[in-house]
């Protein structure tokens, strides 16, 4: 049983070799924010982003992804969300930028998630080195390859499930910000209408009273104008 537990832990650690980070950042109006991450040849970049707050403006931002040679890989112009996947053809620092230079007043809040991973691979020459000290029957009866495939499949499903949860959470944040923005607009417009109605009603009362009150200042003004 100890040998099985050790083999399971070994395959698990070898299979989970992914870098994963998520962040919520704010891009001021007229500015551009860039991030860098080192990626090795053959690794896969998964990046999805979502504009969750437009700062009293549209929920959009421009996006660019560059390879280490400053070659453009993906470009989005004024998008609210998108998902990109790219397999690295060269090792180095990859750069991705969120561009809000087209906006003069509204700052944008962006949620993004970056996953850099390489499919679980086991070195055929050295994969048995960490199993030294185990009896052959303990090693071969465990069907290491089947265990590894199951772990990789479970890892993939869990990663996708968590990505979906993060995406749903970002959608919820965006919808909440949109609702709060609409709530602010409705209240502001309603207040303006109430003030306008009170002002118009007051002016109408004053004008009607001035028609019958010969001593009022408004009546004298009307008399001079007429």
ZILIN-V793724 format. One line per field, one symbol per residue. phi: phi as a letter, one per 40 degrees, with the letter a starting at -180 (. if undefined). psi: psi as a letter, one per 20 degrees, with the letter a starting at -180 (. if undefined). burial: 1 if it has 24 or more other C-alpha atoms within 12 Angstrom, else 0. A space follows every 50 residues. Layout:
phi->???
psi->???
burial->???
This chain:
phi->.cccccccccccccccbbbaababbbbccgbbbbbbacbcdgcbbbbbba cbabfgbccaacbabbcccgccbbbbbfbcaabbbacccaciccbbbbbb ccccbccbbbbabbbbabddbbcccbccccccgccdccccccfdcccccc ccccdccccccccccccccccccccccccccccccccccccccccccccc cccccccccccbbccccccccccccc
psi->hhgggggghghghhhnlqppqqqprpoqpjrppqqqppprpiqppppqqp oipjlkaqmqqqqqpqrijkppgqppomqhqrpqppppiqqaoqppqppk iiphhpqppppqppporppoqpohhjiihijqiqqhhhghiimhgggghg ggggggghghghggghghhhgggghghgghghgggggghggggggggggg gggggggghhhioiiqhhghghggh.
burial->00000011011101110101000111111001100011100011111111 11111111111111111000001101011111110111000001111111 10100111111111111101010000000010000000100101101100 11001000100010011001101100100000000000000000000000 00000000000000000000000000
